[in-house]
Amino acid sequence: MEPAPVAPGSADTPSDPVGGAPEPTGGAEAGHPHRATAWPEARAVAHRAGVAARAGREPRGLPLGRALGQVLTGPLPALADLPSFDTSAMDGWAVAGPGPWHVREEPTVLAGHAPAAALAHGEAVRIATGAPVPPGTTAVLRTEHSRTEHPDGGRRVLLHALRQVVTGQDIRPRGQEYRSGDELLPAGTTVTPAVLGLAAAAGYDELLVLPRPRVEVLVLGDELLTAGLPHDGLIRDALGPMLGPWLAALGADVLATRRIGDDAEALHAAVTGSAADLVLTTGGTAAGPVDHVHRVLHKAGATLLVDGVKVRPGHPMLLARLGADPARPHRVRHLVGLPGNPLAAVSGLLTLAAPLLAALSGDGPRAEGGPYAEDGPRTEDGPRTEDGAGSGARAPVPYRVPVRDEVHGHPHDTRLVPVVRRSGSAVPLRYHGPAMLRGIAAADGLAVVPPGGARPGQELDVLDLPWPPTAGAAPAQGACFT
């Protein structure tokens, strides 16, 4: 059954732009003066911050068996020719000159064995696939394209070709695939199973890679339960179980998911004492009585790079650069503060954490020609942020898909709406309020809706989710009127 479109008059209308539970309000009126950053610029700032932090991360050599999913820190040159000798591409006969050929009385030349003695003009010897061809060989004749005879009834054997023999046929010449020193892969390539095979064939026992970015998740809120049904004003923690696997899918090494509650001192100790490259907090980014993230960052001497983003849901998100690790002063650490509402937190994850992690990881296999492009900062209504000066860093950009249905927008901010792909179009899902996960659980991605909304057929950027698209049709989703 097809998902229902986002309907006018639902929770998407400007009078209720967030759908359901309202988002907490930050900003100068709440005691934290800042200019919210435009959504594209916020992603660019996060990516540039990751690029800058990557310079302080030391590459390491990993055995091939442990390098899967890592990112190459430099180009991969071949250490040897492939093939490293002229080799037979087929089972058959190594022949010299035109036929018929006199078959030498010796064992078949096999792969992994020393080559046979040189062939004289008019001679042939049986050979197996992958075996080194003897010197003097002009072609390999496939078994099925040949016949043999004993012309005088004795031991002498003549080999005849059943098809025309072309010089060089079915011989893989030395260096046919690559020569020693050829660049096989560029820096920034993610190590896939095929890359492991190529590296092994090229002579590598280990690969020099960037270590995975280390992330620690700090779940805030005294109202959160870890088990059982909600009761007495307590609710289940949806973010703790979700964020760790999501970050791992983005290429991070999740050190821990810790529940801090609403304790400012405990939060300060956790942030300043973390060994992670990125600390991720949930909730506490606005200006309520137990919203401690801004105060903790100020006390810790952090630098705010993004303090609020013009996006719904999730606008109270933030990005900060933390003080250096005393044990490793060249390592730069960051904190991404996510809103506490689940879909708003997903918005913050994809807006700030994903570009930062992509840059820390080296951008992976799509750093060239994929959804990454030169993208300077955009300052639609204010000065650039500290990291807003154009640096030439490549910021992740989504791909574009036409939206099937009308989507109402916020008057001033970007909206991120869960969608599924159907017949080449993006179909918006209804459950898209900041506190809702039902829509994103069925989604293939998040459509980026510009201020003012989108009409049917309009092309929108879509942020992919870091796992395969949902199989089959998404479940029907009814209207969400509030």
N, C-alpha and C positions, 0 to 999 in steps of 0.2 A: 504494500500500500504506500502511495506517495505521501511524503510529508506535507503538511498543510502550510500554505504561504503565510508570511507575516501580514496581518490584516490591519488596515487603517482603524484607528480607534482602540487598538490594543495597547499593550504597555510600551509601544514604540513612540507614542505621540509625544511631542515636545513638552506637553504639560506633565508627563510622567516619563521622562526620557530613559529611566533605568529599569523600569518594569519590576514591580513588586517592591521588596525592601529598598528604601532609598540608600544611596551611597553616603558614607560619611563625608562631611564637608571640611576641606582644609583651607589653606590660603590665609591671606592677611587678616580677613575678618575673623578667623578662628585663632589668631595668635601666632601663626607661622607665616611670615611674609614671604611670598615667592611668586614668580611668574610661571604658570603652567607652560610646559614645553609642548610645541606641536608634535603630533604623534610621529611623523616621519623623522623629524629631527631627534626625538628621544631615542629612536632605534639607532640612528647614526651615531649619536653620542655614546651609547652603550657599546657599539661595535668598536669605535675608536678607542674607548677606554680599554677594551680587551686587547686591541692591537698593541697599545702602549704597555700593558701589563705583561704581554707575551714576551717582550724583550728581556724580562728578568727571570724567565723560566728556563731552566737548564734542560737541554735534550738528554736523552739516555738511550743506551743500546739495549734492545730487548731481543731475546731469541725468537726465531720465527714463530714458534708455537705460542708465544705470549703477546705477539704484536698485532693480532687481529683487532680492527677497530681503531687503532692508533693512527696518528697523522705523521707523515714523513716530514722531517725538519729541513731536508735539503733534497736536491735531485737524486735520482737513483741511477748511477752509471753502471753499465755492464762490466763485470770483472773478467769476463772471458767471451770468446766468440761463441755463438750458438747457430748451428751446431759447431762444435769445436774441431770437427774433422768432416770430410766428405762422407756422407752416410747414405745407406740405401733407404728409400722411402717405401719399398715393397718387398715382399718375399718373391724370390725368383732367381735370376742369374745375372751376375756381373759379367759383361762381355767387353771385348776389345776389338774395335774395327767392325767391318761388315761381316755378316754370317754367310753360310753356316759356320758354327764355331766348334772347335774341338774342346770337349769337356775334360778338365783336369781331374785326375783321380786323387781327390783330397776331400776332407770333411767340409761340410757347409760352414761358411764364414758366419759367425754368430755375433749378436750384440754383446758387448762387454768383453770380447776377446780381441787379441791382437789382430791387425789386418793380415790377410794372406799375402803371399809373395806377389810381386808385380805380374800382371798379365802380359803375355806376349800377343802380338797382333794375331787375331783369329782364335784366341783362347776364351774360355768361359769357366766360371766356377759358381757353384750354388751359393746363395747369400740370403740372409734373413733380414727382415725389417729392423732398422736401427744399427746394423753392423757397419763397420768402416769398410768402404769400398777399396779394393786393392789398387795400388798404383797402376796406371795404364788403362783403367776402366773408362770406357767411353759412354756406356749406358747401362741401365738395369732393365732386363727383360722380365716382365711379370710371368709367373708360373703359368697362369691361364692363357697367356699369349704365346706359348711355346710348345714344341714337341721335340722328343728325342728319338734317335734311331741308332741301331747297331749296324752299320753299313756292311760289314764283312762277317757278321755273326759272331764276332769276338768281343773283346772287352772294350774296344774303342767305341766312344759315344760321340755322336754329332748332335748339335743343338740347332733347331730351325725356328725362325720367328714366324708366327702366324699373322703378324701385323707389321707395318713399317716401323723400323727402329730409328728414332731420332737421337742424335748426339745429346747427351746430358739428361735424357728422360729418366724420371724416377730416381734421380740423385739429388739429395739435398746438399748443396755445396757448403763448405765451411763459411760461417758468417752470414748465411742466407737471411736469418731473422735479425741479427744484430752483431756488430763488431765490438770488441773490447773497448770501453770508453764511451760508447754511445749512451746518450741520456734516454733511459727507458721511461721514466716517470718524473714529473715535476715535483718540486717541494709543495707541500700542502695536500698531497694525495692521501686519502684515507686507505688504510691497509685492509683490503678485502681478501677473501680466499684466493681469488685469481691473482692478486698482487703478491700474496705469499708464494704461489706457484712460480710466478715470474721471477721473484727475488731468488728463490732456491735454484732455479735453472740458471740464473745469472751468476751464481757462485756465492750468495750471501748465507751466512749462518745466523746473523742478527741484523736488525734494522735500527737506525737512529731515528727516534720518534720523540714527539712532544708528549710528556705525561698527561694523562687525562686531568682536566681541571677538577680540583677537589672542592666539594660543596658541602656545607652543613646547613641543615634546615632547623630553624627555631620557630616552633609553633606557640603563638601567644594566645592568651585568653583563659580566664578562670572558668568560663562557662562550658568548656569543651569536655565531652566524655570520650573515652577510648573504647568502650564496650557497652552493650545493652541499648535499651530504648531511651529516647529523650524523656526527661521528666523534671518537674520542679524548676523550670527555667534553664535547665541544662540541655545542651544539644550535642549531637555527635560531631566529632572532628572529621570533616571530609578531606581537609588538605593534607594532614599528616600521612594517610595512606596513599594519597595521589601524587604528591610532589616528588618523593624519592624516585619511584619508577619513571616519572615523566623526565626528571633531570637525567637519569641514566640513559633514557632514550635519546636525549640531546647530547650524549657523549661525556657526561660528568661521572666522576667517582664520588658517590654520596657517602661521606664519612659517617653521618648520623642524622637522625631526625629526633630532636629533643623538644620536650614540652616545658616551656618556661612559665606559663601562666601570665599573670599581669604584674609581675615583680620586676620593678625597674632595676634594682641592684643585681638581681640574677641575670637580667638581660644584658646589663653592662659587662658583667663578668664573662658571659658567654660570648659576646661580640669581640671584646678585646682579647680574650684568651683562645679564640678559635685558630686552629691550624689550617683552615680552609682557604682556598683562593677566593671563594665567593661564599658569603653568609647570606642566607635567604630567610627573611622573617615574614610571618603571616599576621596581618592585623597591626593595629597600633600606629598607623602612619598618619592618622588625622589629628584632631586636637581635642579629643574627649578626655575625661578625667583619668582614664587608664591607658591613654595612647602615649607610650613612653619612647617611641623610636626616635623622634626628633631630639628629645632631650638627651637620650643616651648617645646619639651621634655627636651632639655638641660637646658633651662631657668627654667623649673619646677623642676629640680633635679631628673628626672626620671632615671631609670636604664634600658638600652636596654638589653632584654633577647634574642631576635631574631631580627637581622637587615638585612633583605633580605633572601630569601629562594630560593634554586635551584629548581624552579618549573616554568613551563610555562603553562598557563598565570599566572601572579601575582607575579613575583619574587621580586618587590620592597616592599612587605608587611613587617610589623614589629610588634613586641610585646614588650611592655615596662611595667615595674612595676612603678607605680606612688607613690608619697609620701603618707604617712598615712593620713587618715581623722582626722583632729584635734578633731572633736567631738567624734570620735570612733577610738582611736589610735591603737587598736588591729586589725582593719579591713584593709586588704591589697586590694588596687585597681590596676587595670591594664588598659592598652590601647592597642587595636589592630588597627593598621593603615592599612586600605585596599587600594589597588590601585584604581584609579578613573574609569578605564574601567570596564564595567559591569561584564563580565565573569571573568576577573582578580579579581574583588572584591569577586565574589562567591568562587573562588579558595582560597583567603585569609580567607574568612569566614569559609570554611570547614577545612582549614589547621591549623589555629590558634584559631579562636573564638570557634568553635564547641568542640574541646578537652578541652579547658579551661572551658567552660560552663558545660560540662559533669562532670568534676571534682568538680566544685563548687556545682553542684547539687547532688553529691554523686554517680554519674555514673548510677543511675537508675537500671532498672530490668536486664540489661545485664552485670552488673559488674562481674558476675560469669559465666564463660564458654561461653559467647557470643563474640562479636567483641572487647573484651578487653583482653589484655595479658601483661604479664611482658615484658617490652620492654626498655632496656637500650638505651642510646644515641649512635648514629652512627656518627662517625667523619671520613668521607670519605677523606677529604682533608684539615684538619686543626685541631686546638685545640678545646676542648670542650667549649661550651658557659658557662656562669656563672652557670646556672642551669643544666649543662650537666652532672655533676657527677651522677652516678647511685644512685637512691634513693629508688628503689623498687616500685615506683609508677607505677600504671598500665596505659598504654597509649592506646587509642583507635586504633584498627587496623581494616582494611576493611575485607570483605570476598572475595573469589576468584571465578572468572567466566572465562571460555574460551572466547576469543575474536573471532568473526566470520571472520573478515577481517584484512588485514594487516594495521597497523597503524604506520606511520612514527614518529620517535621520535626526540627530540632535541639531539644534539651530547653529551651534558654534563648534562642536567637537566632533572628532572622528568617532564612529561606532564600529565595534567588532561584533559580528553576528554569526552564530554557528550556521553552517550550511552543509548540504550534501550535494554531490555532483550527480546529475541525472541528464543523460543525452547531451552532454557538452555544456550544460548550464549549471549554475549554482542555485540551489533551491534553499531559501532561508527556512530555518526551523523556529518554532514559536517559543520554546522555553529558553529565553535569552536574558532574563533579569540577572542582576549581579549576584543574587544569592542562589541561582539555579544551576544545576549540573545536568539536568535531563537532556537539554539540547546538545551540549558539547559531547555528551556520552554517545550520542547517535551521529555526530557530525564527522565529516571528512576534513573540515578546515574552518577557518574563521574569515568571513568576508569583511573587507575594509570598506565601510560605508562613509563617504565624505559628508561633511556638514550639509544639511539640507536634504539628505536621502538620495535614493537611486530609483530610477524608473525601470520598468521591465525591459530587458535586452541590453541595458547599460553594462559595460565591462567594468568589473571591480577587481581590485587586487584580492587575492586569497592567500592566507597563511596556511600552509600545509601543517598537519599534525605529524609528529615524528613516529608514525607507525602506519601500516598499510590501511587504505580506505576500508570502511565498513563493508562487509559482504552483503549483497542484496539490498533491498529497499530498507530505508530507515522506518521505524514504527511510526504510525500516524501520531501526530501531535496536535491536540486540540488547542483552541484559542486560550490565550492567557490574559484575561481581562482583570484589571485591578482597579 
